[in-house]
Amino acid sequence: MPWLLRDDRVLASVEIASSRSDRRTGLLGRDGFEGALLIEGTRSVHTMGMRFPIDVAHLDGDGTVLRCATMPRHRLGMPVLRARKVLEAEAGSFERWGICPGQVLEVRVQHPADS
């Protein structure tokens, strides 16, 4: 299972949506979500048809957080031109994890404690 880290500290488990189908589906159809979803190859997301509000972080190619926002249900997000990926989680997660612009996030397949 992949893990989301900041400064070698595990923040959450993470699912990676890299295929076209996975990116299109995202968190649609779910009633809630533990952890985070990383959507690769995108600059914007939407919450049309979502059942809950989400936190959204736009990341550049190196994993630096460019912008964070909480999106209510049924909204279209504005693209962030330098973004290469978008991280999504249930609203309130980023505050608990301390995610904000300027930080560098990393995804690792192996939990650091198992290294």
Backbone as JSON, one array per atom type, in Angstrom:
{
  "sequence": "MPWLLRDDRVLASVEIASSRSDRRTGLLGRDGFEGALLIEGTRSVHTMGMRFPIDVAHLDGDGTVLRCATMPRHRLGMPVLRARKVLEAEAGSFERWGICPGQVLEVRVQHPADS",
  "N": [[0.84, -1.18, 0.0], [0.62, 2.19, -0.87], [1.97, 5.17, 0.72], [1.4, 8.45, 1.98], [3.66, 11.0, 2.57], [5.34, 13.56, 4.47], [8.29, 15.18, 4.98], [9.45, 12.72, 5.77], [7.51, 11.77, 7.51], [4.69, 9.83, 8.03], [1.57, 10.58, 6.73], [-0.86, 9.58, 5.75], [-2.56, 6.74, 4.26], [-2.5, 6.16, 0.72], [-4.25, 6.18, -2.34], [-3.56, 5.71, -5.76], [-4.47, 7.25, -8.69], [-3.91, 6.65, -11.81], [-4.6, 5.7, -14.3], [-6.71, 6.47, -17.11], [-9.41, 5.81, -16.66], [-9.47, 5.49, -13.83], [-8.76, 8.1, -13.06], [-10.92, 9.53, -14.06], [-13.06, 8.53, -12.54], [-12.29, 8.9, -9.81], [-13.2, 9.96, -6.6], [-15.87, 9.55, -6.87], [-19.06, 8.12, -6.17], [-18.49, 7.15, -3.69], [-19.15, 7.03, -0.18], [-17.62, 8.12, 1.75], [-14.16, 8.55, 2.7], [-11.18, 7.13, 3.66], [-7.91, 8.19, 4.17], [-5.99, 9.3, 1.32], [-6.36, 10.37, -2.11], [-4.43, 10.34, -4.94], [-4.34, 11.97, -7.9], [-2.97, 11.6, -10.9], [-1.48, 13.48, -13.58], [-3.21, 15.7, -14.0], [-4.72, 18.97, -13.8], [-6.88, 20.08, -12.64], [-9.93, 19.5, -10.78], [-13.26, 18.25, -10.1], [-16.31, 18.35, -8.17], [-18.71, 17.37, -8.89], [-21.55, 15.47, -8.45], [-20.49, 14.29, -6.21], [-20.58, 12.89, -2.9], [-19.71, 14.05, -0.61], [-17.88, 16.85, 0.8], [-14.54, 17.85, -0.21], [-10.99, 18.1, 0.51], [-8.52, 19.64, -1.48], [-5.41, 19.51, -3.02], [-3.17, 21.0, -5.17], [-0.41, 19.84, -6.9], [2.99, 20.25, -7.99], [5.29, 18.81, -10.4], [7.31, 17.83, -8.75], [6.1, 17.32, -6.39], [5.58, 19.46, -4.75], [3.34, 21.44, -2.91], [1.16, 23.54, -4.46], [-1.26, 24.86, -4.22], [-4.0, 24.88, -1.97], [-7.33, 23.9, -1.18], [-10.7, 23.71, 0.06], [-13.3, 21.98, -1.29], [-16.73, 22.31, -1.77], [-19.53, 20.07, -2.33], [-20.61, 19.39, -5.71], [-19.21, 21.26, -7.39], [-17.09, 23.0, -9.77], [-13.66, 22.91, -10.17], [-11.04, 25.31, -10.52], [-8.42, 25.23, -12.94], [-4.96, 24.77, -12.12], [-2.22, 26.01, -13.46], [0.56, 25.21, -13.29], [0.34, 22.81, -12.04], [0.69, 19.25, -11.81], [-0.39, 17.09, -10.67], [-3.12, 16.12, -8.53], [-4.12, 16.06, -5.19], [-6.54, 14.51, -3.24], [-8.77, 14.45, -0.44], [-11.01, 13.65, 2.29], [-12.88, 16.48, 3.42], [-11.3, 18.52, 5.82], [-9.23, 16.85, 6.39], [-6.67, 17.79, 5.49], [-6.15, 19.87, 7.24], [-5.89, 18.44, 9.66], [-3.63, 16.93, 8.99], [-1.8, 18.89, 8.53], [-1.2, 20.02, 6.02], [-0.1, 22.4, 3.67], [0.4, 25.11, 1.26], [3.61, 25.15, -0.38], [4.86, 23.09, 0.94], [6.53, 19.92, 0.52], [5.33, 16.95, -0.68], [5.41, 13.39, -0.55], [5.11, 10.19, -2.08], [5.31, 6.92, -1.06], [5.8, 3.48, -1.64], [6.47, 1.56, 0.21], [6.07, 1.37, 3.72], [7.76, 3.64, 5.84], [8.62, 2.65, 8.35], [9.03, 0.01, 7.83], [11.37, -0.15, 6.51]],
  "CA": [[0.0, 0.0, 0.0], [1.38, 3.44, -0.88], [1.81, 6.07, 1.85], [1.65, 9.87, 1.77], [4.6, 11.47, 3.58], [5.94, 14.89, 4.44], [9.48, 15.14, 5.85], [9.57, 11.34, 6.27], [6.43, 11.47, 8.46], [3.52, 9.28, 7.36], [0.34, 11.33, 6.95], [-2.04, 8.78, 5.44], [-2.45, 5.83, 3.12], [-2.88, 6.89, -0.49], [-4.56, 5.47, -3.57], [-3.05, 6.45, -6.91], [-5.29, 7.15, -9.89], [-3.05, 7.02, -12.93], [-5.24, 5.36, -15.58], [-7.77, 7.39, -17.52], [-10.64, 5.4, -15.97], [-9.33, 5.82, -12.4], [-8.79, 9.57, -12.93], [-12.29, 9.98, -14.34], [-13.93, 8.11, -11.45], [-11.87, 9.59, -8.59], [-13.93, 9.58, -5.39], [-17.3, 9.45, -7.16], [-19.73, 6.9, -5.77], [-18.1, 6.75, -2.34], [-19.84, 7.77, 0.89], [-16.56, 8.69, 2.57], [-12.87, 8.07, 2.24], [-10.05, 7.16, 4.59], [-6.67, 8.37, 3.44], [-5.94, 10.31, 0.26], [-6.34, 9.91, -3.5], [-3.54, 11.13, -5.79], [-4.75, 11.89, -9.31], [-1.82, 12.01, -11.7], [-1.72, 14.0, -14.92], [-4.35, 16.62, -14.07], [-4.53, 20.31, -13.23], [-8.11, 20.52, -11.98], [-10.89, 18.45, -10.44], [-14.61, 18.74, -9.82], [-17.03, 17.56, -7.16], [-20.06, 17.11, -9.42], [-22.01, 14.13, -8.11], [-19.83, 13.79, -5.0], [-21.46, 12.75, -1.73], [-19.12, 14.76, 0.54], [-16.88, 17.85, 0.4], [-13.16, 17.33, -0.18], [-9.81, 18.95, 0.46], [-7.82, 19.47, -2.75], [-4.09, 20.15, -3.11], [-2.55, 20.92, -6.49], [1.02, 19.6, -6.74], [3.8, 20.29, -9.2], [5.91, 17.53, -10.73], [8.18, 17.41, -7.66], [5.29, 17.08, -5.19], [5.39, 20.69, -3.97], [1.95, 21.89, -2.86], [1.01, 24.86, -5.06], [-2.51, 25.49, -3.77], [-4.93, 24.01, -1.22], [-8.69, 24.43, -1.06], [-11.77, 22.78, 0.39], [-14.35, 22.12, -2.31], [-18.04, 21.74, -1.45], [-20.09, 19.19, -3.36], [-21.21, 19.95, -6.93], [-18.47, 22.42, -7.85], [-16.02, 22.83, -10.74], [-12.44, 23.54, -9.7], [-10.25, 26.03, -11.51], [-7.12, 24.59, -13.15], [-3.73, 25.42, -11.66], [-1.42, 25.74, -14.65], [1.82, 24.5, -13.02], [0.04, 21.53, -11.38], [0.84, 18.01, -12.56], [-1.15, 16.09, -9.92], [-4.02, 16.67, -7.52], [-4.35, 15.2, -4.04], [-7.87, 14.7, -2.67], [-9.09, 13.76, 0.8], [-12.21, 14.2, 2.91], [-12.7, 17.82, 3.98], [-10.78, 18.53, 7.18], [-8.02, 16.01, 6.48], [-5.44, 18.57, 5.32], [-5.91, 20.59, 8.5], [-5.37, 17.45, 10.61], [-2.31, 16.5, 8.56], [-0.93, 20.05, 8.45], [-0.78, 20.26, 4.62], [-0.3, 23.75, 3.19], [1.26, 25.44, 0.12], [5.04, 25.24, -0.17], [5.39, 21.83, 1.45], [6.79, 18.88, -0.46], [4.74, 15.67, -0.3], [6.03, 12.25, -1.22], [4.38, 8.93, -2.02], [6.19, 5.75, -0.99], [5.08, 2.21, -1.66], [6.78, 0.85, 1.44], [5.98, 2.18, 4.93], [9.11, 3.93, 6.31], [8.96, 1.8, 9.5], [9.39, -1.31, 7.32], [12.65, -0.04, 5.79]],
  "C": [[0.89, 1.25, 0.0], [1.01, 4.34, 0.31], [2.14, 7.49, 1.44], [2.52, 10.36, 2.92], [4.96, 12.93, 3.37], [7.1, 14.85, 5.43], [9.64, 13.79, 6.53], [8.53, 10.97, 7.32], [5.22, 10.99, 7.67], [2.29, 10.09, 7.74], [-0.88, 10.46, 6.78], [-1.68, 7.73, 4.4], [-2.94, 6.6, 1.89], [-3.18, 5.9, -1.61], [-4.05, 6.34, -4.71], [-3.94, 6.18, -8.12], [-4.44, 7.61, -11.06], [-3.68, 6.67, -14.28], [-6.36, 6.36, -15.88], [-9.07, 7.08, -16.79], [-10.6, 5.77, -14.48], [-9.39, 7.33, -12.18], [-10.2, 10.1, -13.12], [-13.21, 9.68, -13.17], [-13.57, 8.81, -10.14], [-12.6, 9.05, -7.37], [-15.44, 9.48, -5.61], [-17.85, 8.1, -6.7], [-19.36, 6.42, -4.38], [-18.85, 7.62, -1.33], [-18.86, 8.47, 1.82], [-15.26, 8.1, 2.1], [-11.84, 8.22, 3.33], [-8.79, 7.31, 3.77], [-6.81, 9.43, 2.36], [-5.95, 9.62, -1.1], [-5.45, 10.86, -4.28], [-3.94, 10.89, -7.23], [-3.61, 12.46, -10.14], [-2.27, 12.56, -13.05], [-2.94, 14.88, -15.03], [-4.01, 17.93, -13.4], [-5.77, 20.81, -12.51], [-9.0, 19.31, -11.71], [-12.26, 19.09, -10.26], [-15.23, 17.86, -8.74], [-18.47, 17.33, -7.6], [-20.43, 15.66, -9.11], [-21.36, 13.54, -6.86], [-20.82, 13.78, -3.84], [-20.92, 13.49, -0.5], [-18.13, 15.79, 0.02], [-15.47, 17.28, 0.55], [-12.14, 18.47, -0.04], [-9.07, 18.61, -0.82], [-6.49, 20.2, -2.66], [-3.56, 19.93, -4.52], [-1.04, 20.83, -6.27], [1.74, 19.77, -8.06], [4.45, 18.93, -9.42], [6.81, 16.98, -9.65], [7.41, 17.12, -6.37], [5.13, 18.3, -4.3], [3.94, 21.14, -4.06], [1.9, 23.32, -3.38], [-0.18, 25.6, -4.49], [-3.33, 24.45, -3.02], [-6.28, 24.69, -1.15], [-9.6, 23.31, -0.55], [-12.88, 23.04, -0.61], [-15.65, 21.51, -1.81], [-18.48, 20.8, -2.58], [-20.6, 20.02, -4.54], [-20.55, 21.24, -7.41], [-17.45, 22.03, -8.92], [-14.81, 23.57, -10.22], [-11.72, 24.24, -10.85], [-8.91, 25.3, -11.7], [-5.99, 25.44, -12.57], [-2.67, 25.04, -12.7], [-0.14, 24.96, -14.39], [1.58, 23.14, -12.38], [0.22, 20.37, -12.35], [0.04, 16.87, -11.93], [-2.07, 16.82, -8.96], [-4.22, 15.62, -6.44], [-5.71, 15.54, -3.46], [-8.0, 13.9, -1.38], [-10.39, 14.34, 1.34], [-11.91, 15.56, 3.51], [-12.29, 17.72, 5.45], [-9.5, 17.73, 7.34], [-6.74, 16.83, 6.4], [-5.13, 19.36, 6.58], [-5.33, 19.65, 9.55], [-3.94, 17.05, 10.27], [-1.32, 17.65, 8.46], [-0.42, 20.34, 7.05], [-1.1, 21.7, 4.24], [0.66, 24.03, 2.03], [2.72, 25.59, 0.53], [5.67, 23.96, 0.36], [5.61, 20.85, 0.3], [6.23, 17.57, 0.09], [5.36, 14.57, -1.13], [5.11, 11.04, -1.08], [5.4, 7.81, -2.04], [5.33, 4.5, -0.94], [5.29, 1.47, -0.35], [6.69, 1.82, 2.62], [7.38, 2.41, 5.46], [9.54, 3.06, 7.49], [9.4, 0.41, 9.07], [10.74, -1.32, 6.62], [13.79, -0.61, 6.6]]
}
